[in-house]
Amino acid sequence: MPVSRALGTDAWLVRTFDSSFTGYAYCSKTMRASRAHNSVDVNDNENASVDARCPSGTRVVSGGHRMANPGAQSNSPIYSTFPSGQRTWSILAVVSDVPNSLKAFAYCADTAPLTVRTATGAVPSNDAGMSTVSCKSGEELLSGGYETTPTPDWHNTNGPDTFIHSSFRSAARAWTVNAFNYSDVAGQLVAYAICA
């Protein structure tokens, strides 16, 4: 999925190819988020990573990504999109059409410290897997993400080649991620929930 990011202040843009899909937007009447971003140039079909960091005094409440020239990126998996710290959103991907660029977005709010919860599920070789994480009772789910481990391998030789099929709020306090592993190497899928 070459594009998944906010579009203005009241919409979320998702772009994919050759399939139907459902896009989700999670909205707040009280929280206003600003945007930080960072990009890297990508010149080969190896794993590329980029982090976007929120300004001091704010915390990351969600994140997204964009590949340049998204029309040529039908085989470009986003292996990881998750909060890697209180102010940072991290992306790990392979870009199939190079040279190109990969941009990470962090959506930032002036809020009290947030809790990031995780849960890990298995993704067997050449099979599907899933992981669901929940915020605790009394907490509010703000957003979520995922990370694939160990180090993914688009070339299907040394690590899992895990394509994410869905990443969404599956219940009031739960975030679920589903994937398929197109390699002979088993992997794991870590689901993330940002809880307030």
N, C-alpha and C positions, 0 to 999 in steps of 0.2 A: 504494500500500500504506500505509494510514493508521497501522498499528502494526507496529513491528519493534524489540523491546527485550528485555532480560533480565526474567525473571519469577522473583523470589526469587534464590537463589544457585545453583540447579542446573537452570534451564530457560530457554528462549528462546520468546517469544510473537510470532507473526506473525498479522496479520489482514488479509484481503483479501476481495474480493467477486466473484461471478459467474464463478468459475473454480476449477479445482483447482490446487494448488501443493504444493511440497515445502519444508519448513522444515528448517534445519540448525542444530545447536548444536555448537560447538567447545569441548571441555572440557580442563581441565588438572588434574592431580592435585597439582601443586605451587604453582601461582599462584592467589592469592586476590585478587579485584578488588573495590574499593569503587565506589560510583556517585556521580557528580556530574550535575547537570541544570540546565537553564535553559529558560525559555519566553518566547515573545513572543505578543502579541495580534495577530490577523490580521483586518483589516476589509475587504479587497478581494481580487479575484482576480488580484493581481499577485504577483511573486516575493517570498517571505518567507524570511528567513534567521535562523538562531539558532545560537549556539556554546555548548557546555558545556565547562567548563575543570576539569581535575583539580587537586587541592590541590598546593601546593608540596611537592617531594620525591617525587612520584609521576609516572607517565607514562601516557598514554592507550594502552590495548591493544585497545580496540574501542569501538564506539558504536552508537547506535540513535536511534529517534524515536517520537513519538506525537502524533497529532492528537486534540484533544478531539472528542467526538461522532463517533467513527470510523465509525459506521453510515451516515453521510451522505456519506462521502468516497470514493465509488467512482471519481471522475474527478479525483483529486488526485495528480499525479505528484511523486515525490521525485526531483528532478533531481540532487542531490548529497548524499552522505553519506560523509564521509572525514575522516582525521586531517589537520588543517590546521596542526599544530604538535606538539611533543613532549607537550604537556599538553591539547590542544584537539581536540574533535570538532565538525565543522561540518555543518549541514543547510541545503539550499536546496530549497524546495518551493513549489507552488501549492496553496492550499486552496480547493476548489470551493464548499464550504458555509460562508459567512461570516455573522456574525462567529464567530470560532473562535480556537483557540490552537494553536501548534506548539511542541512540546517536544523538545529535544535531550538525549540521555544520553551521558555519557562514562564508560567503565569503566576504572578507574585501578588501577595496581599499582605497588608499590615494586620497581622493576626497573632494571637497567642501561640506559644509553641504547639506544634502538631505532632501527632504520634503516627509513625509509619509502621504498619503491621504487615507481615508476610506469611505465606504458606507455600509449601513446595509439593509438587505432584510429579509423578513419573511420566515421561514420554518415551515409550519403548521404541526400538528400532522399527522403521517402516510401519508405524502405527500411530494412532491418535492418543492424546493425553490431555489432562485438564488440571487446573488448580483453582481453588476458591479460598479467599481470605475474607474475614469478617472483622469489622470494628466491634468493640465491646459494647454492651448495653450502656446506654447513656451517651455514647459517642455518635457523631454525625459523619457519615462517609462523604468526603469531598470529591475524591476522584481515585483513580487507580492506574496500574500499569503492570509491566511484566518484565522478566529477565529470563533468558535461557542459559543453562549451564550444562556441562562445562563449555569451554569456548566453542562456539558454533563454527561449522565448516561448510560453506556453500559448495565446495568441490566434492563433498561426500567421501572424504578419505580419512580424516583424523577426528572428527567430532560430529555431533548431531547437526542436521540441517532442518531446523524446526521452523515451519511456516505457521504463523499465528492466523487462526480463522476467526477468532472473536476475542474481544477484551471489553467488558461492559459491567455495569452495575446489575447484578442478577437478583438482588433483594435490597431492602431499604438500607442495610448495613453491610452488604456483601459485594465483592468484586470477583468475577470469574473470567478465566482465560482458557481458551481451547486452542489446540495446535495439532499439527501432524508432522511427524519426523520422517523426512525423505532420505534417510541414510541408514546404514547398518550399525551405527553407533547409538546406543541408548543415551537419553539425556533427561534433564529435569526442567521443569517450568516453575518459576517463582512468581506468584501473584503478589502484587503490592496494593495496599489500601492506605490512603491518606485520611486520617481520622482526626476530628476536632472535638 
